[in-house]
Amino acid sequence: MEADNAAQLRNLPQAAKRLGVSVKCLRSWVYRRTIPYVKIGRAVRISDETIEKISLRGTRPALAEASESNQEEGGK
């Protein structure tokens, strides 16, 4: 079970690559505590769950989907 948890943690370069941001940006988020992170000694790790939440938080619907849902609701 411990191996499963360790496999779900990424170092900052790995997490930054998956998110498409720089390591510097990710370090800034960690420093400002904008995102949750795990400290193991001096090492900082980001969980796969956190990476997924960040990706979903930044996802926006396509304009076509947004206008279709507005029309169904009687909006403009």
PDB file of N, CA, C, O and CB in Angstrom:
ATOM      1  N   MET A   1       0.826  -1.187   0.000  1.00  0.00           N
ATOM      2  CA  MET A   1       0.000   0.000   0.000  1.00  0.00           C
ATOM      3  C   MET A   1       0.874   1.255   0.000  1.00  0.00           C
ATOM      4  O   MET A   1       0.524   2.238  -0.652  1.00  0.00           O
ATOM      5  CB  MET A   1      -0.942  -0.004   1.208  1.00  0.00           C
ATOM      6  N   GLU A   2       1.982   1.244   0.703  1.00  0.00           N
ATOM      7  CA  GLU A   2       2.877   2.389   0.713  1.00  0.00           C
ATOM      8  C   GLU A   2       3.460   2.640  -0.670  1.00  0.00           C
ATOM      9  O   GLU A   2       3.673   3.791  -1.050  1.00  0.00           O
ATOM     10  CB  GLU A   2       3.992   2.179   1.724  1.00  0.00           C
ATOM     11  N   ALA A   3       3.719   1.584  -1.422  1.00  0.00           N
ATOM     12  CA  ALA A   3       4.256   1.742  -2.774  1.00  0.00           C
ATOM     13  C   ALA A   3       3.248   2.456  -3.674  1.00  0.00           C
ATOM     14  O   ALA A   3       3.637   3.232  -4.546  1.00  0.00           O
ATOM     15  CB  ALA A   3       4.627   0.371  -3.372  1.00  0.00           C
ATOM     16  N   ASP A   4       1.941   2.193  -3.464  1.00  0.00           N
ATOM     17  CA  ASP A   4       0.911   2.873  -4.245  1.00  0.00           C
ATOM     18  C   ASP A   4       0.933   4.369  -3.990  1.00  0.00           C
ATOM     19  O   ASP A   4       0.838   5.163  -4.926  1.00  0.00           O
ATOM     20  CB  ASP A   4      -0.467   2.308  -3.921  1.00  0.00           C
ATOM     21  N   ASN A   5       1.057   4.761  -2.718  1.00  0.00           N
ATOM     22  CA  ASN A   5       1.104   6.181  -2.381  1.00  0.00           C
ATOM     23  C   ASN A   5       2.341   6.845  -2.961  1.00  0.00           C
ATOM     24  O   ASN A   5       2.260   7.961  -3.474  1.00  0.00           O
ATOM     25  CB  ASN A   5       1.072   6.371  -0.872  1.00  0.00           C
ATOM     26  N   ALA A   6       3.489   6.171  -2.885  1.00  0.00           N
ATOM     27  CA  ALA A   6       4.726   6.743  -3.409  1.00  0.00           C
ATOM     28  C   ALA A   6       4.647   6.908  -4.923  1.00  0.00           C
ATOM     29  O   ALA A   6       5.192   7.869  -5.467  1.00  0.00           O
ATOM     30  CB  ALA A   6       5.926   5.862  -3.033  1.00  0.00           C
ATOM     31  N   ALA A   7       3.979   5.990  -5.606  1.00  0.00           N
ATOM     32  CA  ALA A   7       3.859   6.067  -7.062  1.00  0.00           C
ATOM     33  C   ALA A   7       2.962   7.229  -7.477  1.00  0.00           C
ATOM     34  O   ALA A   7       3.024   7.673  -8.624  1.00  0.00           O
ATOM     35  CB  ALA A   7       3.309   4.751  -7.623  1.00  0.00           C
ATOM     36  N   GLN A   8       2.134   7.725  -6.571  1.00  0.00           N
ATOM     37  CA  GLN A   8       1.212   8.801  -6.896  1.00  0.00           C
ATOM     38  C   GLN A   8       1.806  10.180  -6.642  1.00  0.00           C
ATOM     39  O   GLN A   8       1.155  11.188  -6.917  1.00  0.00           O
ATOM     40  CB  GLN A   8      -0.054   8.643  -6.106  1.00  0.00           C
ATOM     41  N   LEU A   9       3.023  10.244  -6.123  1.00  0.00           N
ATOM     42  CA  LEU A   9       3.670  11.524  -5.848  1.00  0.00           C
ATOM     43  C   LEU A   9       4.696  11.839  -6.924  1.00  0.00           C
ATOM     44  O   LEU A   9       5.473  10.970  -7.321  1.00  0.00           O
ATOM     45  CB  LEU A   9       4.335  11.511  -4.464  1.00  0.00           C
ATOM     46  N   ARG A  10       4.700  13.076  -7.393  1.00  0.00           N
ATOM     47  CA  ARG A  10       5.626  13.505  -8.441  1.00  0.00           C
ATOM     48  C   ARG A  10       6.543  14.594  -7.895  1.00  0.00           C
ATOM     49  O   ARG A  10       6.123  15.415  -7.079  1.00  0.00           O
ATOM     50  CB  ARG A  10       4.853  14.015  -9.691  1.00  0.00           C
ATOM     51  N   ASN A  11       7.796  14.599  -8.347  1.00  0.00           N
ATOM     52  CA  ASN A  11       8.669  15.712  -7.982  1.00  0.00           C
ATOM     53  C   ASN A  11       8.255  16.929  -8.812  1.00  0.00           C
ATOM     54  O   ASN A  11       7.422  16.812  -9.712  1.00  0.00           O
ATOM     55  CB  ASN A  11      10.187  15.352  -8.213  1.00  0.00           C
ATOM     56  N   LEU A  12       8.826  18.080  -8.516  1.00  0.00           N
ATOM     57  CA  LEU A  12       8.376  19.305  -9.186  1.00  0.00           C
ATOM     58  C   LEU A  12       8.606  19.298 -10.701  1.00  0.00           C
ATOM     59  O   LEU A  12       7.711  19.708 -11.440  1.00  0.00           O
ATOM     60  CB  LEU A  12       9.080  20.492  -8.586  1.00  0.00           C
ATOM     61  N   PRO A  13       9.768  18.850 -11.194  1.00  0.00           N
ATOM     62  CA  PRO A  13       9.915  18.807 -12.663  1.00  0.00           C
ATOM     63  C   PRO A  13       8.893  17.898 -13.346  1.00  0.00           C
ATOM     64  O   PRO A  13       8.389  18.233 -14.418  1.00  0.00           O
ATOM     65  CB  PRO A  13      11.311  18.341 -13.025  1.00  0.00           C
ATOM     66  N   GLN A  14       8.585  16.754 -12.736  1.00  0.00           N
ATOM     67  CA  GLN A  14       7.588  15.839 -13.317  1.00  0.00           C
ATOM     68  C   GLN A  14       6.197  16.482 -13.302  1.00  0.00           C
ATOM     69  O   GLN A  14       5.476  16.438 -14.298  1.00  0.00           O
ATOM     70  CB  GLN A  14       7.565  14.491 -12.542  1.00  0.00           C
ATOM     71  N   ALA A  15       5.831  17.075 -12.169  1.00  0.00           N
ATOM     72  CA  ALA A  15       4.516  17.709 -12.048  1.00  0.00           C
ATOM     73  C   ALA A  15       4.390  18.889 -13.011  1.00  0.00           C
ATOM     74  O   ALA A  15       3.352  19.073 -13.647  1.00  0.00           O
ATOM     75  CB  ALA A  15       4.276  18.179 -10.599  1.00  0.00           C
ATOM     76  N   ALA A  16       5.458  19.688 -13.114  1.00  0.00           N
ATOM     77  CA  ALA A  16       5.435  20.843 -14.017  1.00  0.00           C
ATOM     78  C   ALA A  16       5.249  20.398 -15.462  1.00  0.00           C
ATOM     79  O   ALA A  16       4.503  21.021 -16.217  1.00  0.00           O
ATOM     80  CB  ALA A  16       6.730  21.661 -13.879  1.00  0.00           C
ATOM     81  N   LYS A  17       5.916  19.337 -15.841  1.00  0.00           N
ATOM     82  CA  LYS A  17       5.795  18.826 -17.217  1.00  0.00           C
ATOM     83  C   LYS A  17       4.370  18.362 -17.488  1.00  0.00           C
ATOM     84  O   LYS A  17       3.821  18.645 -18.553  1.00  0.00           O
ATOM     85  CB  LYS A  17       6.788  17.662 -17.462  1.00  0.00           C
ATOM     86  N   ARG A  18       3.768  17.657 -16.541  1.00  0.00           N
ATOM     87  CA  ARG A  18       2.393  17.173 -16.725  1.00  0.00           C
ATOM     88  C   ARG A  18       1.395  18.319 -16.805  1.00  0.00           C
ATOM     89  O   ARG A  18       0.393  18.229 -17.514  1.00  0.00           O
ATOM     90  CB  ARG A  18       2.006  16.236 -15.588  1.00  0.00           C
ATOM     91  N   LEU A  19       1.674  19.406 -16.070  1.00  0.00           N
ATOM     92  CA  LEU A  19       0.761  20.554 -16.074  1.00  0.00           C
ATOM     93  C   LEU A  19       1.041  21.537 -17.202  1.00  0.00           C
ATOM     94  O   LEU A  19       0.203  22.381 -17.519  1.00  0.00           O
ATOM     95  CB  LEU A  19       0.845  21.275 -14.755  1.00  0.00           C
ATOM     96  N   GLY A  20       2.216  21.426 -17.806  1.00  0.00           N
ATOM     97  CA  GLY A  20       2.568  22.347 -18.881  1.00  0.00           C
ATOM     98  C   GLY A  20       2.978  23.716 -18.373  1.00  0.00           C
ATOM     99  O   GLY A  20       2.784  24.720 -19.058  1.00  0.00           O
ATOM    100  N   VAL A  21       3.546  23.761 -17.173  1.00  0.00           N
ATOM    101  CA  VAL A  21       4.044  25.012 -16.601  1.00  0.00           C
ATOM    102  C   VAL A  21       5.517  24.831 -16.259  1.00  0.00           C
ATOM    103  O   VAL A  21       6.031  23.713 -16.279  1.00  0.00           O
ATOM    104  CB  VAL A  21       3.220  25.429 -15.335  1.00  0.00           C
ATOM    105  N   SER A  22       6.186  25.922 -15.947  1.00  0.00           N
ATOM    106  CA  SER A  22       7.597  25.832 -15.579  1.00  0.00           C
ATOM    107  C   SER A  22       7.739  25.379 -14.125  1.00  0.00           C
ATOM    108  O   SER A  22       6.809  25.502 -13.328  1.00  0.00           O
ATOM    109  CB  SER A  22       8.300  27.191 -15.791  1.00  0.00           C
ATOM    110  N   VAL A  23       8.906  24.860 -13.804  1.00  0.00           N
ATOM    111  CA  VAL A  23       9.196  24.471 -12.425  1.00  0.00           C
ATOM    112  C   VAL A  23       9.159  25.711 -11.537  1.00  0.00           C
ATOM    113  O   VAL A  23       8.710  25.649 -10.393  1.00  0.00           O
ATOM    114  CB  VAL A  23      10.579  23.761 -12.324  1.00  0.00           C
ATOM    115  N   LYS A  24       9.632  26.831 -12.067  1.00  0.00           N
ATOM    116  CA  LYS A  24       9.618  28.089 -11.313  1.00  0.00           C
ATOM    117  C   LYS A  24       8.186  28.478 -10.934  1.00  0.00           C
ATOM    118  O   LYS A  24       7.936  28.909  -9.808  1.00  0.00           O
ATOM    119  CB  LYS A  24      10.277  29.220 -12.138  1.00  0.00           C
ATOM    120  N   CYS A  25       7.261  28.326 -11.859  1.00  0.00           N
ATOM    121  CA  CYS A  25       5.852  28.622 -11.604  1.00  0.00           C
ATOM    122  C   CYS A  25       5.312  27.707 -10.505  1.00  0.00           C
ATOM    123  O   CYS A  25       4.636  28.165  -9.583  1.00  0.00           O
ATOM    124  CB  CYS A  25       5.018  28.462 -12.897  1.00  0.00           C
ATOM    125  N   LEU A  26       5.611  26.420 -10.607  1.00  0.00           N
ATOM    126  CA  LEU A  26       5.144  25.454  -9.618  1.00  0.00           C
ATOM    127  C   LEU A  26       5.742  25.750  -8.246  1.00  0.00           C
ATOM    128  O   LEU A  26       5.046  25.653  -7.235  1.00  0.00           O
ATOM    129  CB  LEU A  26       5.500  24.028 -10.053  1.00  0.00           C
ATOM    130  N   ARG A  27       7.031  26.113  -8.200  1.00  0.00           N
ATOM    131  CA  ARG A  27       7.659  26.485  -6.923  1.00  0.00           C
ATOM    132  C   ARG A  27       6.967  27.703  -6.321  1.00  0.00           C
ATOM    133  O   ARG A  27       6.793  27.785  -5.105  1.00  0.00           O
ATOM    134  CB  ARG A  27       9.166  26.774  -7.120  1.00  0.00           C
ATOM    135  N   SER A  28       6.579  28.637  -7.163  1.00  0.00           N
ATOM    136  CA  SER A  28       5.871  29.828  -6.695  1.00  0.00           C
ATOM    137  C   SER A  28       4.530  29.442  -6.072  1.00  0.00           C
ATOM    138  O   SER A  28       4.165  29.953  -5.013  1.00  0.00           O
ATOM    139  CB  SER A  28       5.657  30.822  -7.856  1.00  0.00           C
ATOM    140  N   TRP A  29       3.803  28.550  -6.723  1.00  0.00           N
ATOM    141  CA  TRP A  29       2.526  28.087  -6.185  1.00  0.00           C
ATOM    142  C   TRP A  29       2.718  27.404  -4.832  1.00  0.00           C
ATOM    143  O   TRP A  29       1.926  27.602  -3.910  1.00  0.00           O
ATOM    144  CB  TRP A  29       1.847  27.126  -7.172  1.00  0.00           C
ATOM    145  N   VAL A  30       3.781  26.596  -4.722  1.00  0.00           N
ATOM    146  CA  VAL A  30       4.069  25.908  -3.469  1.00  0.00           C
ATOM    147  C   VAL A  30       4.428  26.930  -2.389  1.00  0.00           C
ATOM    148  O   VAL A  30       3.919  26.857  -1.271  1.00  0.00           O
ATOM    149  CB  VAL A  30       5.218  24.885  -3.656  1.00  0.00           C
ATOM    150  N   TYR A  31       5.296  27.874  -2.722  1.00  0.00           N
ATOM    151  CA  TYR A  31       5.738  28.887  -1.765  1.00  0.00           C
ATOM    152  C   TYR A  31       4.558  29.706  -1.234  1.00  0.00           C
ATOM    153  O   TYR A  31       4.481  30.002  -0.042  1.00  0.00           O
ATOM    154  CB  TYR A  31       6.769  29.815  -2.415  1.00  0.00           C
ATOM    155  N   ARG A  32       3.637  30.067  -2.142  1.00  0.00           N
ATOM    156  CA  ARG A  32       2.463  30.856  -1.755  1.00  0.00           C
ATOM    157  C   ARG A  32       1.341  29.984  -1.193  1.00  0.00           C
ATOM    158  O   ARG A  32       0.299  30.492  -0.779  1.00  0.00           O
ATOM    159  CB  ARG A  32       1.947  31.644  -2.950  1.00  0.00           C
ATOM    160  N   ARG A  33       1.562  28.673  -1.183  1.00  0.00           N
ATOM    161  CA  ARG A  33       0.571  27.687  -0.719  1.00  0.00           C
ATOM    162  C   ARG A  33      -0.726  27.781  -1.506  1.00  0.00           C
ATOM    163  O   ARG A  33      -1.819  27.652  -0.955  1.00  0.00           O
ATOM    164  CB  ARG A  33       0.281  27.881   0.770  1.00  0.00           C
ATOM    165  N   THR A  34      -0.583  28.008  -2.796  1.00  0.00           N
ATOM    166  CA  THR A  34      -1.726  28.055  -3.702  1.00  0.00           C
ATOM    167  C   THR A  34      -2.238  26.647  -3.978  1.00  0.00           C
ATOM    168  O   THR A  34      -3.428  26.455  -4.228  1.00  0.00           O
ATOM    169  CB  THR A  34      -1.349  28.756  -5.019  1.00  0.00           C
ATOM    170  N   ILE A  35      -1.353  25.675  -3.932  1.00  0.00           N
ATOM    171  CA  ILE A  35      -1.708  24.280  -4.192  1.00  0.00           C
ATOM    172  C   ILE A  35      -1.248  23.419  -3.020  1.00  0.00           C
ATOM    173  O   ILE A  35      -0.280  23.762  -2.341  1.00  0.00           O
ATOM    174  CB  ILE A  35      -1.076  23.779  -5.526  1.00  0.00           C
ATOM    175  N   PRO A  36      -1.934  22.304  -2.778  1.00  0.00           N
ATOM    176  CA  PRO A  36      -1.471  21.386  -1.741  1.00  0.00           C
ATOM    177  C   PRO A  36      -0.222  20.637  -2.205  1.00  0.00           C
ATOM    178  O   PRO A  36      -0.074  20.336  -3.390  1.00  0.00           O
ATOM    179  CB  PRO A  36      -2.585  20.389  -1.366  1.00  0.00           C
ATOM    180  N   TYR A  37       0.657  20.343  -1.281  1.00  0.00           N
ATOM    181  CA  TYR A  37       1.876  19.608  -1.599  1.00  0.00           C
ATOM    182  C   TYR A  37       2.292  18.768  -0.399  1.00  0.00           C
ATOM    183  O   TYR A  37       1.790  18.950   0.710  1.00  0.00           O
ATOM    184  CB  TYR A  37       3.014  20.573  -2.010  1.00  0.00           C
ATOM    185  N   VAL A  38       3.213  17.850  -0.640  1.00  0.00           N
ATOM    186  CA  VAL A  38       3.711  16.952   0.396  1.00  0.00           C
ATOM    187  C   VAL A  38       5.197  17.222   0.578  1.00  0.00           C
ATOM    188  O   VAL A  38       5.947  17.280  -0.396  1.00  0.00           O
ATOM    189  CB  VAL A  38       3.449  15.452   0.029  1.00  0.00           C
ATOM    190  N   LYS A  39       5.621  17.386   1.822  1.00  0.00           N
ATOM    191  CA  LYS A  39       7.051  17.542   2.121  1.00  0.00           C
ATOM    192  C   LYS A  39       7.549  16.227   2.707  1.00  0.00           C
ATOM    193  O   LYS A  39       6.981  15.695   3.661  1.00  0.00           O
ATOM    194  CB  LYS A  39       7.312  18.743   3.115  1.00  0.00           C
ATOM    195  N   ILE A  40       8.610  15.726   2.120  1.00  0.00           N
ATOM    196  CA  ILE A  40       9.283  14.534   2.644  1.00  0.00           C
ATOM    197  C   ILE A  40      10.712  14.983   2.924  1.00  0.00           C
ATOM    198  O   ILE A  40      11.550  15.018   2.024  1.00  0.00           O
ATOM    199  CB  ILE A  40       9.223  13.289   1.621  1.00  0.00           C
ATOM    200  N   GLY A  41      10.978  15.321   4.171  1.00  0.00           N
ATOM    201  CA  GLY A  41      12.257  15.943   4.480  1.00  0.00           C
ATOM    202  C   GLY A  41      12.301  17.296   3.796  1.00  0.00           C
ATOM    203  O   GLY A  41      11.433  18.141   4.014  1.00  0.00           O
ATOM    204  N   ARG A  42      13.317  17.497   2.967  1.00  0.00           N
ATOM    205  CA  ARG A  42      13.424  18.752   2.204  1.00  0.00           C
ATOM    206  C   ARG A  42      12.758  18.655   0.832  1.00  0.00           C
ATOM    207  O   ARG A  42      12.575  19.661   0.148  1.00  0.00           O
ATOM    208  CB  ARG A  42      14.891  19.135   2.032  1.00  0.00           C
ATOM    209  N   ALA A  43      12.403  17.447   0.445  1.00  0.00           N
ATOM    210  CA  ALA A  43      11.824  17.233  -0.884  1.00  0.00           C
ATOM    211  C   ALA A  43      10.348  17.630  -0.908  1.00  0.00           C
ATOM    212  O   ALA A  43       9.603  17.362   0.035  1.00  0.00           O
ATOM    213  CB  ALA A  43      11.982  15.762  -1.308  1.00  0.00           C
ATOM    214  N   VAL A  44       9.945  18.267  -1.993  1.00  0.00           N
ATOM    215  CA  VAL A  44       8.545  18.659  -2.195  1.00  0.00           C
ATOM    216  C   VAL A  44       7.970  17.762  -3.283  1.00  0.00           C
ATOM    217  O   VAL A  44       8.581  17.571  -4.334  1.00  0.00           O
ATOM    218  CB  VAL A  44       8.416  20.186  -2.586  1.00  0.00           C
ATOM    219  N   ARG A  45       6.791  17.216  -3.020  1.00  0.00           N
ATOM    220  CA  ARG A  45       6.118  16.343  -3.981  1.00  0.00           C
ATOM    221  C   ARG A  45       4.686  16.823  -4.189  1.00  0.00           C
ATOM    222  O   ARG A  45       4.057  17.380  -3.288  1.00  0.00           O
ATOM    223  CB  ARG A  45       6.136  14.867  -3.499  1.00  0.00           C
ATOM    224  N   ILE A  46       4.193  16.591  -5.397  1.00  0.00           N
ATOM    225  CA  ILE A  46       2.817  16.939  -5.755  1.00  0.00           C
ATOM    226  C   ILE A  46       2.105  15.636  -6.111  1.00  0.00           C
ATOM    227  O   ILE A  46       2.621  14.833  -6.887  1.00  0.00           O
ATOM    228  CB  ILE A  46       2.765  17.977  -6.955  1.00  0.00           C
ATOM    229  N   SER A  47       0.928  15.431  -5.546  1.00  0.00           N
ATOM    230  CA  SER A  47       0.197  14.190  -5.809  1.00  0.00           C
ATOM    231  C   SER A  47      -0.470  14.237  -7.182  1.00  0.00           C
ATOM    232  O   SER A  47      -0.783  15.307  -7.705  1.00  0.00           O
ATOM    233  CB  SER A  47      -0.857  13.943  -4.713  1.00  0.00           C
ATOM    234  N   ASP A  48      -0.678  13.065  -7.745  1.00  0.00           N
ATOM    235  CA  ASP A  48      -1.398  12.967  -9.020  1.00  0.00           C
ATOM    236  C   ASP A  48      -2.807  13.541  -8.875  1.00  0.00           C
ATOM    237  O   ASP A  48      -3.335  14.139  -9.813  1.00  0.00           O
ATOM    238  CB  ASP A  48      -1.464  11.493  -9.500  1.00  0.00           C
ATOM    239  N   GLU A  49      -3.413  13.361  -7.706  1.00  0.00           N
ATOM    240  CA  GLU A  49      -4.750  13.888  -7.455  1.00  0.00           C
ATOM    241  C   GLU A  49      -4.752  15.420  -7.549  1.00  0.00           C
ATOM    242  O   GLU A  49      -5.663  16.008  -8.131  1.00  0.00           O
ATOM    243  CB  GLU A  49      -5.256  13.433  -6.068  1.00  0.00           C
ATOM    244  N   THR A  50      -3.734  16.054  -6.978  1.00  0.00           N
ATOM    245  CA  THR A  50      -3.628  17.511  -7.051  1.00  0.00           C
ATOM    246  C   THR A  50      -3.428  17.969  -8.482  1.00  0.00           C
ATOM    247  O   THR A  50      -4.037  18.949  -8.912  1.00  0.00           O
ATOM    248  CB  THR A  50      -2.480  18.012  -6.178  1.00  0.00           C
ATOM    249  N   ILE A  51      -2.580  17.267  -9.225  1.00  0.00           N
ATOM    250  CA  ILE A  51      -2.344  17.610 -10.629  1.00  0.00           C
ATOM    251  C   ILE A  51      -3.648  17.522 -11.420  1.00  0.00           C
ATOM    252  O   ILE A  51      -3.932  18.384 -12.251  1.00  0.00           O
ATOM    253  CB  ILE A  51      -1.275  16.679 -11.247  1.00  0.00           C
ATOM    254  N   GLU A  52      -4.429  16.491 -11.164  1.00  0.00           N
ATOM    255  CA  GLU A  52      -5.713  16.319 -11.852  1.00  0.00           C
ATOM    256  C   GLU A  52      -6.677  17.450 -11.495  1.00  0.00           C
ATOM    257  O   GLU A  52      -7.364  17.979 -12.369  1.00  0.00           O
ATOM    258  CB  GLU A  52      -6.339  14.956 -11.495  1.00  0.00           C
ATOM    259  N   LYS A  53      -6.732  17.821 -10.220  1.00  0.00           N
ATOM    260  CA  LYS A  53      -7.627  18.905  -9.791  1.00  0.00           C
ATOM    261  C   LYS A  53      -7.242  20.230 -10.436  1.00  0.00           C
ATOM    262  O   LYS A  53      -8.111  21.008 -10.830  1.00  0.00           O
ATOM    263  CB  LYS A  53      -7.605  19.044  -8.266  1.00  0.00           C
ATOM    264  N   ILE A  54      -5.937  20.488 -10.542  1.00  0.00           N
ATOM    265  CA  ILE A  54      -5.476  21.725 -11.177  1.00  0.00           C
ATOM    266  C   ILE A  54      -5.897  21.740 -12.645  1.00  0.00           C
ATOM    267  O   ILE A  54      -6.337  22.767 -13.163  1.00  0.00           O
ATOM    268  CB  ILE A  54      -3.934  21.869 -11.052  1.00  0.00           C
ATOM    269  N   SER A  55      -5.759  20.599 -13.307  1.00  0.00           N
ATOM    270  CA  SER A  55      -6.153  20.497 -14.714  1.00  0.00           C
ATOM    271  C   SER A  55      -7.649  20.727 -14.885  1.00  0.00           C
ATOM    272  O   SER A  55      -8.068  21.445 -15.794  1.00  0.00           O
ATOM    273  CB  SER A  55      -5.767  19.126 -15.278  1.00  0.00           C
ATOM    274  N   LEU A  56      -8.449  20.128 -14.025  1.00  0.00           N
ATOM    275  CA  LEU A  56      -9.900  20.279 -14.129  1.00  0.00           C
ATOM    276  C   LEU A  56     -10.341  21.690 -13.779  1.00  0.00           C
ATOM    277  O   LEU A  56     -11.282  22.211 -14.378  1.00  0.00           O
ATOM    278  CB  LEU A  56     -10.602  19.280 -13.223  1.00  0.00           C
ATOM    279  N   ARG A  57      -9.674  22.312 -12.819  1.00  0.00           N
ATOM    280  CA  ARG A  57     -10.020  23.675 -12.414  1.00  0.00           C
ATOM    281  C   ARG A  57      -9.803  24.656 -13.567  1.00  0.00           C
ATOM    282  O   ARG A  57     -10.514  25.654 -13.680  1.00  0.00           O
ATOM    283  CB  ARG A  57      -9.186  24.100 -11.191  1.00  0.00           C
ATOM    284  N   GLY A  58      -8.824  24.370 -14.415  1.00  0.00           N
ATOM    285  CA  GLY A  58      -8.530  25.261 -15.528  1.00  0.00           C
ATOM    286  C   GLY A  58      -9.310  24.944 -16.787  1.00  0.00           C
ATOM    287  O   GLY A  58      -9.192  25.661 -17.780  1.00  0.00           O
ATOM    288  N   THR A  59     -10.106  23.885 -16.767  1.00  0.00           N
ATOM    289  CA  THR A  59     -10.858  23.482 -17.957  1.00  0.00           C
ATOM    290  C   THR A  59     -12.089  24.355 -18.125  1.00  0.00           C
ATOM    291  O   THR A  59     -12.873  24.532 -17.193  1.00  0.00           O
ATOM    292  CB  THR A  59     -11.264  22.002 -17.870  1.00  0.00           C
ATOM    293  N   ARG A  60     -12.247  24.895 -19.319  1.00  0.00           N
ATOM    294  CA  ARG A  60     -13.400  25.739 -19.650  1.00  0.00           C
ATOM    295  C   ARG A  60     -14.187  25.066 -20.772  1.00  0.00           C
ATOM    296  O   ARG A  60     -13.594  24.457 -21.662  1.00  0.00           O
ATOM    297  CB  ARG A  60     -12.948  27.185 -20.071  1.00  0.00           C
ATOM    298  N   PRO A  61     -15.520  25.169 -20.737  1.00  0.00           N
ATOM    299  CA  PRO A  61     -16.310  24.556 -21.808  1.00  0.00           C
ATOM    300  C   PRO A  61     -16.113  25.311 -23.117  1.00  0.00           C
ATOM    301  O   PRO A  61     -15.813  26.505 -23.119  1.00  0.00           O
ATOM    302  CB  PRO A  61     -17.804  24.526 -21.431  1.00  0.00           C
ATOM    303  N   ALA A  62     -16.282  24.610 -24.217  1.00  0.00           N
ATOM    304  CA  ALA A  62     -16.215  25.242 -25.534  1.00  0.00           C
ATOM    305  C   ALA A  62     -17.379  26.218 -25.674  1.00  0.00           C
ATOM    306  O   ALA A  62     -18.429  26.026 -25.060  1.00  0.00           O
ATOM    307  CB  ALA A  62     -16.244  24.175 -26.674  1.00  0.00           C
ATOM    308  N   LEU A  63     -17.197  27.258 -26.476  1.00  0.00           N
ATOM    309  CA  LEU A  63     -18.249  28.253 -26.650  1.00  0.00           C
ATOM    310  C   LEU A  63     -19.517  27.635 -27.211  1.00  0.00           C
ATOM    311  O   LEU A  63     -20.616  28.034 -26.826  1.00  0.00           O
ATOM    312  CB  LEU A  63     -17.773  29.366 -27.560  1.00  0.00           C
ATOM    313  N   ALA A  64     -19.389  26.673 -28.107  1.00  0.00           N
ATOM    314  CA  ALA A  64     -20.564  26.027 -28.685  1.00  0.00           C
ATOM    315  C   ALA A  64     -21.359  25.321 -27.594  1.00  0.00           C
ATOM    316  O   ALA A  64     -22.589  25.384 -27.591  1.00  0.00           O
ATOM    317  CB  ALA A  64     -20.153  25.026 -29.787  1.00  0.00           C
ATOM    318  N   GLU A  65     -20.676  24.648 -26.664  1.00  0.00           N
ATOM    319  CA  GLU A  65     -21.356  23.957 -25.576  1.00  0.00           C
ATOM    320  C   GLU A  65     -22.034  24.960 -24.653  1.00  0.00           C
ATOM    321  O   GLU A  65     -23.149  24.720 -24.190  1.00  0.00           O
ATOM    322  CB  GLU A  65     -20.367  23.087 -24.786  1.00  0.00           C
ATOM    323  N   ALA A  66     -21.378  26.073 -24.384  1.00  0.00           N
ATOM    324  CA  ALA A  66     -21.928  27.090 -23.487  1.00  0.00           C
ATOM    325  C   ALA A  66     -23.177  27.720 -24.099  1.00  0.00           C
ATOM    326  O   ALA A  66     -24.167  27.918 -23.394  1.00  0.00           O
ATOM    327  CB  ALA A  66     -20.874  28.177 -23.186  1.00  0.00           C
ATOM    328  N   SER A  67     -23.154  28.044 -25.419  1.00  0.00           N
ATOM    329  CA  SER A  67     -24.328  28.655 -26.012  1.00  0.00           C
ATOM    330  C   SER A  67     -25.473  27.672 -26.137  1.00  0.00           C
ATOM    331  O   SER A  67     -26.631  28.075 -26.030  1.00  0.00           O
ATOM    332  CB  SER A  67     -23.992  29.224 -27.361  1.00  0.00           C
ATOM    333  N   GLU A  68     -25.196  26.409 -26.357  1.00  0.00           N
ATOM    334  CA  GLU A  68     -26.257  25.411 -26.429  1.00  0.00           C
ATOM    335  C   GLU A  68     -26.939  25.271 -25.080  1.00  0.00           C
ATOM    336  O   GLU A  68     -28.164  25.176 -25.017  1.00  0.00           O
ATOM    337  CB  GLU A  68     -25.701  24.058 -26.889  1.00  0.00           C
ATOM    338  N   SER A  69     -26.170  25.257 -24.002  1.00  0.00           N
ATOM    339  CA  SER A  69     -26.776  25.119 -22.675  1.00  0.00           C
ATOM    340  C   SER A  69     -27.560  26.373 -22.305  1.00  0.00           C
ATOM    341  O   SER A  69     -28.576  26.279 -21.617  1.00  0.00           O
ATOM    342  CB  SER A  69     -25.698  24.838 -21.616  1.00  0.00           C
ATOM    343  N   ASN A  70     -27.108  27.548 -22.748  1.00  0.00           N
ATOM    344  CA  ASN A  70     -27.854  28.787 -22.491  1.00  0.00           C
ATOM    345  C   ASN A  70     -29.177  28.789 -23.241  1.00  0.00           C
ATOM    346  O   ASN A  70     -30.190  29.238 -22.706  1.00  0.00           O
ATOM    347  CB  ASN A  70     -27.021  30.013 -22.895  1.00  0.00           C
ATOM    348  N   GLN A  71     -29.179  28.290 -24.478  1.00  0.00           N
ATOM    349  CA  GLN A  71     -30.404  28.264 -25.260  1.00  0.00           C
ATOM    350  C   GLN A  71     -31.412  27.293 -24.652  1.00  0.00           C
ATOM    351  O   GLN A  71     -32.616  27.552 -24.660  1.00  0.00           O
ATOM    352  CB  GLN A  71     -30.103  27.880 -26.712  1.00  0.00           C
ATOM    353  N   GLU A  72     -30.918  26.181 -24.126  1.00  0.00           N
ATOM    354  CA  GLU A  72     -31.813  25.202 -23.495  1.00  0.00           C
ATOM    355  C   GLU A  72     -32.446  25.778 -22.237  1.00  0.00           C
ATOM    356  O   GLU A  72     -33.584  25.447 -21.903  1.00  0.00           O
ATOM    357  CB  GLU A  72     -31.049  23.911 -23.157  1.00  0.00           C
ATOM    358  N   GLU A  73     -31.708  26.644 -21.533  1.00  0.00           N
ATOM    359  CA  GLU A  73     -32.205  27.240 -20.305  1.00  0.00           C
ATOM    360  C   GLU A  73     -33.038  28.491 -20.581  1.00  0.00           C
ATOM    361  O   GLU A  73     -33.578  29.086 -19.648  1.00  0.00           O
ATOM    362  CB  GLU A  73     -31.048  27.577 -19.385  1.00  0.00           C
ATOM    363  N   GLY A  74     -33.149  28.892 -21.828  1.00  0.00           N
ATOM    364  CA  GLY A  74     -33.920  30.076 -22.159  1.00  0.00           C
ATOM    365  C   GLY A  74     -33.107  31.359 -22.090  1.00  0.00           C
ATOM    366  O   GLY A  74     -33.661  32.458 -22.117  1.00  0.00           O
ATOM    367  N   GLY A  75     -31.794  31.214 -22.002  1.00  0.00           N
ATOM    368  CA  GLY A  75     -30.911  32.381 -21.947  1.00  0.00           C
ATOM    369  C   GLY A  75     -30.652  32.937 -23.325  1.00  0.00           C
ATOM    370  O   GLY A  75     -31.190  32.442 -24.316  1.00  0.00           O
ATOM    371  N   LYS A  76     -29.832  33.959 -23.390  1.00  0.00           N
ATOM    372  CA  LYS A  76     -29.528  34.616 -24.664  1.00  0.00           C
ATOM    373  C   LYS A  76     -28.529  33.836 -25.450  1.00  0.00           C
ATOM    374  O   LYS A  76     -28.155  34.241 -26.550  1.00  0.00           O
ATOM    375  CB  LYS A  76     -29.015  36.015 -24.443  1.00  0.00           C
TER     376      LYS A  76
END
